């Protein structure tokens, strides 16, 4: 390697690393989480029609909450998780009757 050629395997980067998502992204995620939370709060049965959609929404909430400030994300998750437990119980009861 010569003086003029940079080390291709160096761990240094020319682009600065951000600490986290910008406020615009956080605001979008917050709005989506709040909309999903409103949906499950108002639902008397699982609002998504198939198991993959349920898993996708659950995962989106689980990972989205991590982009918010820790206390806010934890509080939203606690409410969402409680409603999902309620909706899973309703769904399982319906499956048992079928």
MMTF fields as JSON, N, C-alpha, C and O atoms, coordinates in Angstrom:
{
  "mmtfVersion": "1.0.0",
  "mmtfProducer": "UNKNOWN",
  "numBonds": 391,
  "numAtoms": 392,
  "numGroups": 98,
  "numChains": 1,
  "numModels": 1,
  "chainsPerModel": [1],
  "groupsPerChain": [98],
  "chainIdList": ["A"],
  "bondAtomList": [4, 2, 8, 6, 12, 10, 16, 14, 20, 18, 24, 22, 28, 26, 32, 30, 36, 34, 40, 38, 44, 42, 48, 46, 52, 50, 56, 54, 60, 58, 64, 62, 68, 66, 72, 70, 76, 74, 80, 78, 84, 82, 88, 86, 92, 90, 96, 94, 100, 98, 104, 102, 108, 106, 112, 110, 116, 114, 120, 118, 124, 122, 128, 126, 132, 130, 136, 134, 140, 138, 144, 142, 148, 146, 152, 150, 156, 154, 160, 158, 164, 162, 168, 166, 172, 170, 176, 174, 180, 178, 184, 182, 188, 186, 192, 190, 196, 194, 200, 198, 204, 202, 208, 206, 212, 210, 216, 214, 220, 218, 224, 222, 228, 226, 232, 230, 236, 234, 240, 238, 244, 242, 248, 246, 252, 250, 256, 254, 260, 258, 264, 262, 268, 266, 272, 270, 276, 274, 280, 278, 284, 282, 288, 286, 292, 290, 296, 294, 300, 298, 304, 302, 308, 306, 312, 310, 316, 314, 320, 318, 324, 322, 328, 326, 332, 330, 336, 334, 340, 338, 344, 342, 348, 346, 352, 350, 356, 354, 360, 358, 364, 362, 368, 366, 372, 370, 376, 374, 380, 378, 384, 382, 388, 386],
  "bondOrderList": [1, 1, 1, 1, 1, 1, 1, 1, 1, 1, 1, 1, 1, 1, 1, 1, 1, 1, 1, 1, 1, 1, 1, 1, 1, 1, 1, 1, 1, 1, 1, 1, 1, 1, 1, 1, 1, 1, 1, 1, 1, 1, 1, 1, 1, 1, 1, 1, 1, 1, 1, 1, 1, 1, 1, 1, 1, 1, 1, 1, 1, 1, 1, 1, 1, 1, 1, 1, 1, 1, 1, 1, 1, 1, 1, 1, 1, 1, 1, 1, 1, 1, 1, 1, 1, 1, 1, 1, 1, 1, 1, 1, 1, 1, 1, 1, 1],
  "groupList": [{"groupName": "UNK", "atomNameList": ["N", "CA", "C", "O"], "elementList": ["N", "C", "C", "O"], "formalChargeList": [0, 0, 0, 0], "bondAtomList": [1, 0, 2, 1, 3, 2], "bondOrderList": [1, 1, 2], "singleLetterCode": "X", "chemCompType": "L-PEPTIDE LINKING"}],
  "groupTypeList": [0, 0, 0, 0, 0, 0, 0, 0, 0, 0, 0, 0, 0, 0, 0, 0, 0, 0, 0, 0, 0, 0, 0, 0, 0, 0, 0, 0, 0, 0, 0, 0, 0, 0, 0, 0, 0, 0, 0, 0, 0, 0, 0, 0, 0, 0, 0, 0, 0, 0, 0, 0, 0, 0, 0, 0, 0, 0, 0, 0, 0, 0, 0, 0, 0, 0, 0, 0, 0, 0, 0, 0, 0, 0, 0, 0, 0, 0, 0, 0, 0, 0, 0, 0, 0, 0, 0, 0, 0, 0, 0, 0, 0, 0, 0, 0, 0, 0],
  "groupIdList": [1, 2, 3, 4, 5, 6, 7, 8, 9, 10, 11, 12, 13, 14, 15, 16, 17, 18, 19, 20, 21, 22, 23, 24, 25, 26, 27, 28, 29, 30, 31, 32, 33, 34, 35, 36, 37, 38, 39, 40, 41, 42, 43, 44, 45, 46, 47, 48, 49, 50, 51, 52, 53, 54, 55, 56, 57, 58, 59, 60, 61, 62, 63, 64, 65, 66, 67, 68, 69, 70, 71, 72, 73, 74, 75, 76, 77, 78, 79, 80, 81, 82, 83, 84, 85, 86, 87, 88, 89, 90, 91, 92, 93, 94, 95, 96, 97, 98],
  "secStructList": [7, 7, 6, 6, 1, 7, 7, 6, 6, 7, 1, 7, 7, 1, 1, 7, 7, 7, 1, 1, 7, 7, 2, 2, 2, 2, 2, 2, 2, 2, 2, 2, 2, 2, 2, 2, 2, 2, 2, 2, 2, 2, 7, 1, 1, 7, 1, 1, 1, 1, 2, 2, 2, 2, 2, 2, 2, 2, 2, 2, 2, 2, 2, 2, 4, 4, 4, 1, 7, 2, 2, 2, 2, 2, 2, 2, 2, 2, 2, 2, 2, 2, 2, 2, 2, 2, 2, 2, 2, 2, 2, 2, 2, 2, 2, 2, 2, 7],
  "xCoordList": [0.856, 0.0, 0.902, 1.887, 0.553, 1.328, 0.691, -0.426, 1.389, 0.893, -0.353, -1.229, -0.444, -1.564, -2.826, -3.918, -2.677, -3.819, -4.391, -3.671, -5.705, -6.3, -6.446, -6.534, -6.469, -6.649, -8.109, -9.005, -8.35, -9.711, -10.41, -11.637, -9.649, -10.226, -10.215, -10.408, -9.993, -9.98, -11.386, -12.372, -11.479, -12.789, -13.261, -14.402, -12.399, -12.808, -13.718, -13.543, -14.695, -15.6, -15.531, -15.239, -15.804, -15.811, -17.152, -17.247, -18.187, -19.527, -19.752, -19.562, -20.156, -20.391, -21.573, -22.56, -21.459, -22.508, -23.479, -23.067, -24.785, -25.797, -26.073, -25.877, -26.525, -26.864, -28.185, -28.391, -29.065, -30.373, -31.161, -30.638, -32.418, -33.238, -33.528, -33.553, -33.743, -34.077, -35.49, -36.274, -35.802, -37.12, -38.254, -39.346, -38.005, -39.047, -39.427, -40.609, -38.43, -38.675, -39.37, -40.321, -38.91, -39.526, -40.993, -41.849, -41.287, -42.674, -43.537, -44.685, -43.005, -43.75, -44.019, -45.124, -43.004, -43.159, -44.161, -45.026, -44.057, -44.986, -46.427, -47.324, -46.644, -47.99, -48.513, -49.682, -47.664, -48.089, -48.415, -49.418, -47.579, -47.83, -49.123, -49.9, -49.348, -50.573, -51.816, -52.849, -51.725, -52.849, -53.119, -54.273, -52.07, -52.226, -52.797, -53.66, -52.318, -52.825, -54.309, -55.079, -54.713, -56.132, -56.965, -58.076, -56.431, -57.143, -57.377, -58.492, -56.34, -56.506, -57.315, -58.006, -57.237, -58.031, -59.524, -60.317, -59.903, -61.313, -61.837, -63.049, -60.95, -61.346, -61.936, -61.455, -62.993, -63.529, -63.085, -63.353, -62.406, -61.77, -60.542, -60.388, -59.686, -58.431, -58.729, -59.487, -58.134, -58.461, -57.784, -58.098, -56.88, -56.205, -56.689, -56.894, -56.872, -57.545, -56.75, -57.341, -55.445, -54.687, -53.503, -53.094, -52.973, -51.915, -50.67, -50.038, -50.301, -49.109, -49.278, -48.322, -50.467, -50.727, -50.632, -50.117, -51.122, -51.034, -49.569, -49.166, -48.786, -47.359, -46.645, -45.823, -46.959, -46.317, -46.624, -45.723, -47.871, -48.247, -47.633, -47.188, -47.605, -46.989, -45.501, -44.983, -44.825, -43.397, -43.14, -42.181, -43.984, -43.819, -43.923, -43.167, -44.855, -45.0, -43.798, -43.243, -43.409, -42.294, -41.003, -40.289, -40.706, -39.473, -39.631, -38.669, -40.817, -41.061, -40.934, -40.435, -41.38, -41.299, -39.859, -39.608, -38.919, -37.511, -36.935, -35.853, -37.627, -37.167, -37.606, -37.092, -38.559, -39.05, -38.175, -37.395, -38.304, -37.633, -38.052, -39.2, -37.135, -37.341, -38.624, -39.381, -38.878, -40.067, -41.351, -42.315, -41.364, -42.538, -42.787, -43.915, -41.732, -41.864, -42.347, -43.195, -41.813, -42.221, -43.688, -44.412, -44.124, -45.521, -46.471, -47.493, -46.144, -46.991, -47.023, -48.072, -45.859, -45.796, -46.659, -47.357, -46.63, -47.412, -48.899, -49.592, -49.388, -50.809, -51.119, -52.105, -50.279, -50.482, -50.476, -51.354, -49.506, -49.365, -50.587, -51.056, -51.104, -52.298, -53.496, -54.254, -53.664, -54.775, -54.584, -55.551, -53.36, -53.114, -53.395, -53.938, -53.045, -53.36, -54.873, -55.351, -55.619, -57.087, -57.61, -58.487, -57.064, -57.527, -57.127, -57.881, -55.947, -55.552, -56.492, -56.842, -56.903, -57.839, -59.168, -59.74, -59.657, -60.903, -60.725, -61.584, -59.618, -59.357, -59.264, -59.824, -58.568, -58.435, -59.769, -60.053, -60.597, -61.927, -62.774, -63.508, -62.67, -63.418, -62.937, -63.742, -61.639, -61.091, -61.536, -61.785, -61.639, -62.062, -63.518, -63.895, -64.336, -65.757, -65.979, -66.992, -65.031, -65.202, -64.981, -65.09],
  "yCoordList": [-1.165, 0.0, 1.227, 1.285, 2.211, 3.442, 4.514, 4.34, 5.604, 6.74, 7.351, 7.833, 7.338, 7.972, 7.103, 7.604, 5.824, 4.927, 4.669, 4.233, 4.941, 4.694, 3.198, 2.4, 2.831, 1.45, 1.063, 1.631, 0.106, -0.301, -1.023, -1.126, -1.519, -2.298, -1.549, -2.14, -0.283, 0.548, 0.622, 0.593, 0.717, 0.825, 2.268, 2.527, 3.198, 4.601, 4.843, 4.243, 5.727, 6.055, 7.54, 8.35, 7.885, 9.288, 9.933, 11.156, 9.113, 9.622, 9.548, 8.493, 10.663, 10.613, 9.702, 9.649, 8.998, 8.103, 8.894, 9.61, 8.756, 9.456, 8.699, 7.486, 9.421, 8.801, 8.055, 7.121, 8.438, 7.804, 8.454, 9.285, 8.079, 8.661, 10.128, 10.556, 10.884, 12.292, 12.466, 11.518, 13.679, 13.966, 13.697, 13.304, 13.904, 13.641, 12.166, 11.826, 11.292, 9.851, 9.464, 8.681, 9.998, 9.702, 10.119, 9.387, 11.285, 11.766, 10.843, 10.575, 10.354, 9.419, 8.102, 7.562, 7.593, 6.335, 6.521, 5.67, 7.618, 7.895, 7.938, 7.357, 8.617, 8.715, 7.338, 7.031, 6.515, 5.154, 4.316, 3.602, 4.395, 3.625, 4.072, 3.241, 5.366, 5.873, 5.455, 5.154, 5.433, 4.984, 3.493, 3.081, 2.699, 1.268, 1.043, 0.186, 1.81, 1.696, 2.046, 1.355, 3.094, 3.465, 2.344, 2.073, 1.695, 0.6, -0.56, -1.074, -0.974, -2.125, -1.755, -2.604, -0.514, -0.089, -0.164, -0.524, 0.17, 0.206, -1.144, -1.332, -2.076, -3.356, -4.285, -4.356, -4.997, -6.023, -7.414, -8.409, -7.47, -8.694, -8.289, -7.115, -9.225, -8.926, -8.165, -8.647, -6.974, -6.151, -6.583, -6.034, -7.538, -7.999, -9.393, -10.22, -9.649, -10.861, -12.146, -13.225, -12.071, -13.316, -13.241, -12.163, -14.405, -14.511, -13.738, -13.109, -13.765, -13.043, -11.536, -10.844, -11.026, -9.596, -9.243, -8.184, -10.119, -9.898, -9.841, -8.938, -10.806, -10.851, -9.612, -9.019, -9.224, -8.042, -6.785, -5.99, -6.6, -5.417, -5.45, -4.421, -6.621, -6.766, -6.423, -5.692, -6.954, -6.671, -5.2, -4.612, -4.614, -3.195, -2.339, -1.383, -2.682, -1.927, -2.181, -1.25, -3.438, -3.831, -3.101, -2.611, -3.029, -2.381, -0.875, -0.136, -0.41, 1.024, 1.725, 2.849, 1.077, 1.695, 1.996, 2.913, 1.234, 1.437, 2.706, 3.141, 3.304, 4.554, 5.773, 6.874, 5.57, 6.658, 6.784, 5.883, 7.89, 7.96, 6.744, 6.304, 6.21, 4.927, 4.884, 3.918, 5.894, 5.88, 5.914, 5.216, 6.711, 6.803, 5.472, 4.98, 4.904, 3.62, 2.519, 1.711, 2.483, 1.461, 1.626, 0.638, 2.856, 3.11, 2.698, 2.062, 3.053, 2.669, 1.158, 0.574, 0.53, -0.925, -1.606, -2.571, -1.133, -1.752, -1.737, -2.734, -0.619, -0.516, -1.406, -2.143, -1.337, -2.157, -3.636, -4.381, -4.066, -5.471, -5.959, -7.074, -5.139, -5.52, -5.71, -6.668, -4.81, -4.949, -6.155, -6.844, -6.414, -7.578, -8.865, -9.808, -8.929, -10.114, -10.33, -11.457, -9.243, -9.316, -9.825, -10.688, -9.28, -9.666, -11.097, -11.804, -11.53, -12.925, -13.862, -14.925, -13.483, -14.314, -14.447, -15.536, -13.352, -13.387, -14.286, -15.115, -14.116, -14.903, -16.393, -17.225, -16.729, -18.131, -18.724, -19.883, -17.94, -18.424, -18.701, -19.688, -17.83, -18.055, -19.321, -20.06, -19.567, -20.763, -22.025, -23.048, -21.965, -23.13, -23.479, -24.651, -22.458, -22.687, -23.248, -23.894, -22.997, -23.427, -24.919, -25.427],
  "zCoordList": [0.0, 0.0, 0.0, 0.735, -0.837, -0.922, -0.048, 0.439, 0.148, 0.925, 0.303, 1.021, -1.024, -1.72, -1.754, -2.022, -1.488, -1.575, -0.182, 0.716, -0.001, 1.31, 1.577, 0.644, 2.825, 3.23, 3.006, 3.632, 2.122, 1.794, 2.941, 2.951, 3.897, 4.982, 6.313, 7.375, 6.238, 7.439, 8.033, 7.297, 9.342, 9.977, 10.065, 10.447, 9.718, 9.702, 8.511, 7.45, 8.695, 7.602, 7.31, 8.19, 6.066, 5.67, 5.996, 6.1, 6.157, 6.443, 7.95, 8.556, 8.556, 10.003, 10.343, 9.61, 11.448, 11.9, 12.772, 13.685, 12.479, 13.263, 14.555, 14.632, 15.558, 16.832, 16.784, 17.559, 15.911, 15.806, 14.7, 13.957, 14.589, 13.523, 13.8, 14.954, 12.756, 12.897, 13.427, 13.469, 13.825, 14.394, 13.417, 13.827, 12.129, 11.133, 11.121, 11.074, 11.164, 11.187, 12.488, 12.474, 13.596, 14.895, 14.885, 15.381, 14.326, 14.258, 13.404, 13.758, 12.288, 11.435, 12.146, 12.082, 12.819, 13.552, 14.681, 14.887, 15.411, 16.506, 15.989, 16.6, 14.883, 14.311, 13.927, 14.16, 13.344, 12.956, 14.175, 14.188, 15.199, 16.415, 17.094, 17.563, 17.144, 17.768, 16.986, 17.582, 15.666, 14.838, 15.07, 15.185, 15.138, 15.399, 16.789, 16.98, 17.758, 19.119, 19.18, 19.848, 18.502, 18.465, 17.854, 18.31, 16.823, 16.17, 17.134, 17.222, 17.856, 18.761, 19.999, 20.562, 20.423, 21.582, 21.28, 22.15, 20.068, 19.672, 19.201, 19.091, 18.925, 18.343, 19.397, 20.528, 18.997, 19.875, 19.427, 20.1, 18.286, 17.796, 16.984, 16.648, 16.672, 15.985, 14.689, 13.846, 14.528, 13.364, 12.058, 11.002, 12.104, 10.9, 10.567, 11.455, 9.284, 8.846, 8.846, 8.879, 8.81, 8.782, 9.743, 10.175, 10.06, 11.06, 10.646, 11.495, 9.379, 8.938, 9.105, 9.455, 8.861, 9.067, 10.55, 10.907, 11.401, 12.844, 13.28, 14.013, 12.828, 13.18, 12.65, 13.348, 11.42, 10.827, 11.642, 11.913, 12.029, 12.812, 14.197, 14.706, 14.81, 16.127, 16.056, 16.901, 15.047, 14.882, 14.559, 15.058, 13.736, 13.404, 14.661, 14.831, 15.536, 16.78, 17.691, 18.275, 17.803, 18.682, 18.307, 19.182, 17.018, 16.591, 16.468, 16.68, 16.13, 16.032, 17.368, 17.434, 18.437, 19.766, 20.16, 20.942, 19.628, 19.964, 19.346, 19.741, 18.396, 17.799, 18.606, 18.411, 19.512, 20.355, 21.605, 21.912, 22.316, 23.619, 24.46, 24.385, 25.248, 25.933, 26.764, 26.668, 27.565, 28.425, 27.598, 27.916, 26.554, 25.692, 24.983, 24.943, 24.432, 23.743, 24.67, 24.29, 25.881, 26.852, 27.243, 27.37, 27.433, 27.812, 26.693, 26.952, 25.455, 24.328, 24.161, 23.89, 24.327, 24.196, 25.251, 24.938, 26.477, 27.555, 27.218, 27.422, 26.708, 26.353, 25.152, 25.159, 24.126, 22.93, 23.286, 22.849, 24.067, 24.425, 25.202, 24.976, 26.11, 26.873, 25.946, 26.096, 25.002, 24.055, 23.143, 22.815, 22.735, 21.884, 22.652, 22.077, 23.919, 24.727, 24.769, 24.637, 24.953, 24.967, 23.621, 23.571, 22.534, 21.198, 20.849, 20.181, 21.296, 21.091, 21.839, 21.326, 23.04, 23.814, 23.074, 23.014, 22.518, 21.744, 20.519, 20.22, 19.822, 18.623, 18.96, 18.247, 20.033, 20.427, 20.844, 20.54, 21.539, 21.931, 20.685, 20.638, 19.68, 18.439, 17.727, 17.16, 17.756, 17.112, 17.832, 17.194, 19.153, 19.924, 19.652, 19.668, 19.4, 19.113, 17.716, 17.452, 16.83, 15.429, 15.245, 14.128]
}
